[in-house]
Structures are given as structure tokens and as C-alpha cells.
């Protein structure tokens, strides 16, 4: 059951993700925009282990780093509420 739900979520996320980028920014610069965001996501994934390791080495627990990650996520989620939709480039 987990595999089925994971597949449905993952597959629908990829479709929705592609549609939203094109809807918001148009298709002209879609490759460049996706390239920059992919670079950011990959960098975040690669560097995310560093604060966790540092937290464990210095403080003996992952909790401070995880709480920091939660704080960053909440900050970004709140900023999305006040972000205006970009204008399409024609």
C-alpha cells in the first residue's frame, strides 16, 4: 500500500510541478529557471547533512538542527503567503 501511495504522490507531483512552472513563468525561459531551482535544491540536499553532523558533534543531538530546519521551513511557508504571482513574459 505504501508503494502505491508513494508512486501516486510522486508521479502526480512531477506533473503538477511541471504545469505550475509553465503557468507561472511561461515557456520561454522555463529551462533557465528550472536549472537555477534544481541547482538550489541539489545544493540544499548536499549541504543539509552538514548542520546535522555539526549539531550531533557539538551538542550531542540532532534536535537543534532539526528545529532550525523546521524554523526555516515555516519562515519560507509564511513568506509564500505574501509573494505576488509573477507576470508572464510574452
N, C-alpha and C positions, 0 to 999 in steps of 0.2 A: 504494500500500500504506500509506503514511504517513497519508493522508487517512482510510482505512478504520479503521485502528487508533486514530487520534485521535478519530474520531467514536464508536467503541465505548467508549473510555475516558471521553470527555466525557459521553456520554449515560448510561452506567451510573453515573458519579459523581453526576450530578444526581438520579437515582432513589435511590441508596444514601444520599446526603446527606439527602434529604427524609425517608426512612424512619428514619434514625438519630435525627434531631432529635425526631421524634414519639415514637419509642420511649423516648428518654431523658427527655424533659420533658413528655410528654403533649401534648394538642392545645389545651388551654385558653389557654395563654399563648404558643403557638408563634409567632404573628405578632410579638409584642413581642420575644421572644428572637431571632428571625431578623433583626428590624430592627436591634437593637443589634450583632449579629455582622456584619451587612452593612455597617453604619457603620464598624466597626473594620477590616474587610477593605478597604473603599474608601479609608479614610484611610491605611492602611498602603501601599496601592498608590500613592496620590498622593504621599505623603511619602517613599517609598522611593528616589526619584530624588535627593533632597537629599543624603543621605550619599554616594552615588556621585559626584555632582558635586563635593562638598566634598573627597572623597578625591582625585579627579583634579586639582583645582585646587591643593590644598595639598601633596600627596605625589607627584603625577605618575603615579599608577597607581590602578586600580580594586581592586587586590588587598586593601588593608587593609579597605575597606568590605565586600567580598565575604566576607572571612574573618570579619568581625564578624557579617554576616548568617548565615553558617554556624554560628557560635557561638550566636547567638540561637535558631536552629532546633534545634540539638542540646539546648540548655537546655530549650526547650519540649517537645521529644520525651521527654526524661528525666522532666520533671515530669508528663507524661501517665501514665507508668507508676505513679505514686504517687497519682493522683487517683481518688477513690472515685466510683462511679456515683451520680448524684443520685436522690433519691426522687421518684417521680411524684406530682404534685398531683392529688388526686381530686376 
